[in-house]
Structures are given as C-alpha cells and as structure tokens.
Amino acid sequence: MIEFKVTSHDFGNVNEGDQACFDFVVTNKGKEPLIIQQAKASCGCTTPSWTKEPILPGKSGTITACYNSQGRPGTFNKTVTVYSNASTPTVTLYIK
C-alpha cells in the first residue's frame, strides 16, 4: 500500500526564472517492497525524479517535482502521475 504525507503543494509566489522543487514523501504501508516504476509530469516544464530502489515495508522514499518558471510568468497548476506496483497503481500529485 502506497501512502503520501501530502499529495499537493502550493509554492506561493515563484519569481519567473526560478526553479521550484518539492519532495513528496512516500511510505510503503504494505507487506511487499514498493516499486515506483515511473513518475510522469503533465508538461515539459515540470521534471520529476523518484526513489529508484524498492522501498521496503515501513520505509519511505521521495518523489521530487521541480517546476521551471523560466519564460512562464503567472500562476501554474501541474501534475505528476506516479506509477507503482501498489494496490492503487497510480497516484496523482499536484503542484501550484
């Protein structure tokens, strides 16, 4: 079972040109190793990275979402879809 501490993050005001990053903490609440197969962003301006090794039961890993605001003034709402071997195989994370 996959569990996130939070599934959305509001950066507040981000200056154009800044890169805003946030670490989503993921915990394996199941009895088998949790494998994050992929984290896919909704656009090219957001770059996800994630814990590549299996997350053992009771342990945690991270999904990092970085938004590049260069040339993108104003508000944004982006998603990162996480694919795993959990009983709920997809989870959507939100940044704004």
C-alpha positions in Angstrom: 0.0 0.0 0.0 1.4 3.4 -1.0 0.8 6.4 1.2 1.9 10.0 0.7 2.3 12.5 3.5 0.7 15.1 1.2 -0.5 14.9 -2.4 -0.4 18.6 -3.2 1.9 21.5 -2.7 1.5 25.3 -3.1 4.8 27.1 -3.7 3.2 30.5 -3.2 4.8 33.2 -5.2 7.6 32.0 -7.5 9.7 34.5 -9.3 10.0 34.0 -13.1 13.2 32.2 -13.8 13.3 30.3 -10.5 13.2 26.5 -10.3 10.7 25.5 -7.6 11.2 21.9 -6.2 9.2 20.0 -3.6 9.8 16.5 -2.2 6.7 14.4 -1.8 7.4 11.7 0.9 6.0 8.3 0.0 5.7 5.5 2.6 5.3 1.8 1.9 2.4 0.7 4.2 2.2 -2.8 2.5 3.9 -6.1 3.2 5.9 -6.3 0.0 8.6 -4.0 -1.5 7.1 -1.0 -3.2 8.5 -0.2 -6.6 8.0 3.2 -8.2 8.0 2.4 -11.9 7.6 5.9 -13.2 6.7 9.5 -12.3 5.3 11.4 -15.3 4.8 15.1 -15.4 1.9 16.8 -17.2 4.2 19.0 -19.2 7.9 19.6 -20.1 8.2 22.5 -17.6 8.0 20.0 -14.7 10.7 17.4 -14.1 10.0 14.6 -11.7 12.6 12.3 -10.0 12.0 9.5 -7.6 13.5 6.8 -5.4 14.6 4.1 -7.9 15.3 1.2 -5.5 12.5 -0.8 -4.0 11.0 0.8 -0.8 10.8 -1.9 1.9 7.7 -2.2 4.1 7.5 0.6 6.6 10.2 2.6 4.9 9.9 5.9 2.9 11.2 7.4 -0.3 10.6 10.6 -2.3 9.1 11.9 -5.5 10.7 15.2 -6.3 8.7 17.6 -8.6 10.7 20.6 -10.0 8.9 23.3 -11.9 11.0 25.6 -14.2 9.3 29.0 -14.3 11.7 30.4 -17.0 9.5 32.2 -19.5 6.3 31.2 -17.7 5.1 34.2 -15.7 1.9 33.9 -13.7 0.1 31.0 -11.9 0.5 27.3 -12.7 -1.2 24.1 -11.8 0.8 21.0 -12.8 0.5 17.3 -12.0 2.9 14.4 -11.6 1.4 10.9 -12.0 3.1 8.2 -10.1 3.0 4.6 -11.3 3.9 1.8 -8.9 3.2 -1.9 -8.1 0.9 -0.9 -5.2 -2.7 -2.0 -5.0 -3.6 1.5 -6.1 -1.2 1.6 -9.1 -1.5 5.3 -10.0 -1.5 8.4 -7.7 -1.6 12.0 -8.9 0.4 14.6 -7.2 -0.3 18.4 -7.6 1.9 21.5 -7.5 0.9 25.1 -8.0 
